[in-house]
Amino acid sequence: MNSTDSRRYQDNLADELNGAAMYAALAAAEADPVRRDLFLQLSQAEAAHAQIWRDKLAAAGVSEPSFVPAFRTRLLARLARRFGPRFVLPTIAAAEFADRDKYAGQSDAQAISAEERGHAAVVQAVAASTGGISAGAAIGRAEPWHRGGSGNNLRAAVLGANDGLVSTFCLIMGVAGAGTGSRAILLTGLAGLAAGACSMALGEWLSVTNARELAQTQIGKEAEELEQTPQAEQNELALIFQAKGLPKADAQRVAAELMKDKKGALDTLAREELGIDPAELGGNAWSAAATSFALFSAGAVFPIAPFFWLHGAWAIGASVAASGAALCMVGVLTSLFNGRGPWFSAARQALFGCAAAGLTYGIGAALGVSLS
């Protein structure tokens, strides 16, 4: 065995021992017996993983290094003892999720790679369980002004239209600043609209397509693991159900029943362990592209439209007025999810949007003079 493998085994051993110590500390600090048992099972699983690396070191004739829990492990354990496991669970869940594929590139660790991903899903389920809602969050749910912050679709629509509005407004003002005629400005604006909308649509299509392909690949790997190591996957299902509040015996029974239906088991593992909805797989790429194209175009229309009917300074002035009004409208809509007042958001959006257009107008004027 070379020195690289020796160092890797030692690092893996230390990681697993830190994990075992962390979950043991959570179990010691946990008052709820169901969750305490869950943490103990996770600690035992991490200790079993540690034994694998300990055996590899022993087989290679390398002495096991002395283990001292890492500073992060000691700090989180102390916080869990002081404030309770729920206080540190979100941090631990985020770390587990980030490290869920840490063994993916190690050919001699594939047996425990799936279990590590399962542990990440279990901890996330525990952290997200309803029993972990803080008093502040409960108050927030009871107050109606907290409930408008989850409109991700609205946010995406507003920002998509804002992209078209601001980029086209700045483009037109830059060309107008150079002293270009109204017809050339109109043509430039329409070309900018088409180019920007196509670019946004293609970017959205690629994003959704790549997300779908990645999800399909992950589900395929999960299906392989379900066939090759069914008992390990059943254990992960049981832990996930236990993390959601089921007693250990019930969780194991439900997991065993679910494993009789491989499709149902795969669907559950995809949702709970991978965070993927097999029915959606990230959405429809063509629909996302069309929506992105339409939203960008809708925003870009405002600065362009006056040049269809007006010319010269009148067209530029009308374009500024229409774009300013649209910027205010976008600002009002952003106030629905940024927590600010509508008038403040409208004024801020108009100020920064017009400032950007004014800057490009100045740059266009300077370039127009220098190039002429």
Stockholm file with secondary structure:
# STOCKHOLM 1.0

chainA/1-372         MNSTDSRRYQDNLADELNGAAMYAALAAAEADPVRRDLFLQLSQAEAAHAQIWRDKLAAAGVSEPSFVPAFRTRLLARLARRFGPRFVLPTIAAAEFADRDKYAGQSDAQAISAEERGHAAVVQAVAASTGGISAGAAIGRAEPWHRGGSGNNLRAAVLGANDGLVSTFCLIMGVAGAGTGSRAILLTGLAGLAAGACSMALGEWLSVTNARELAQTQIGKEAEELEQTPQAEQNELALIFQAKGLPKADAQRVAAELMKDKKGALDTLAREELGIDPAELGGNAWSAAATSFALFSAGAVFPIAPFFWLHGAWAIGASVAASGAALCMVGVLTSLFNGRGPWFSAARQALFGCAAAGLTYGIGAALGVSLS
#=GR chainA/1-372 SS CCHHHHHHHHHHHHHHHHHHHHHHHHHHHCCSHHHHHHHHHHHHHHHHHHHHHHHHHHHTTCCCCCCCCCHHHHHHHHHHHHHCHHHHHHHHHHHHHHTTTTTTTCGGGHHHHHHHHHHHHHHHHHHHSGGGCCHHHHHHHHSGGGTTTTCHHHHHHHHHHHHHHHHHHHHHHHHHHTTCCHHHHHHHHHHHHHHHHHHHHHHHHHHHHHHHHHHHHHHHHHHHHHHHCHHHHHHHHHHHHHHTTCCHHHHHHHHHHHTTSHHHHHHHHHHHTSCCCTTTTTCCHHHHHHHHHHHHHHHHHHHHTHHHHCCHHHHHHHHHHHHHHHHHHHHHHHHHHHSSCHHHHHHHHHHHHHHHHHHHHHHHHHHHHHHC
#=GC SS_cons         CCHHHHHHHHHHHHHHHHHHHHHHHHHHHCCSHHHHHHHHHHHHHHHHHHHHHHHHHHHTTCCCCCCCCCHHHHHHHHHHHHHCHHHHHHHHHHHHHHTTTTTTTCGGGHHHHHHHHHHHHHHHHHHHSGGGCCHHHHHHHHSGGGTTTTCHHHHHHHHHHHHHHHHHHHHHHHHHHTTCCHHHHHHHHHHHHHHHHHHHHHHHHHHHHHHHHHHHHHHHHHHHHHHHCHHHHHHHHHHHHHHTTCCHHHHHHHHHHHTTSHHHHHHHHHHHTSCCCTTTTTCCHHHHHHHHHHHHHHHHHHHHTHHHHCCHHHHHHHHHHHHHHHHHHHHHHHHHHHSSCHHHHHHHHHHHHHHHHHHHHHHHHHHHHHHC
//
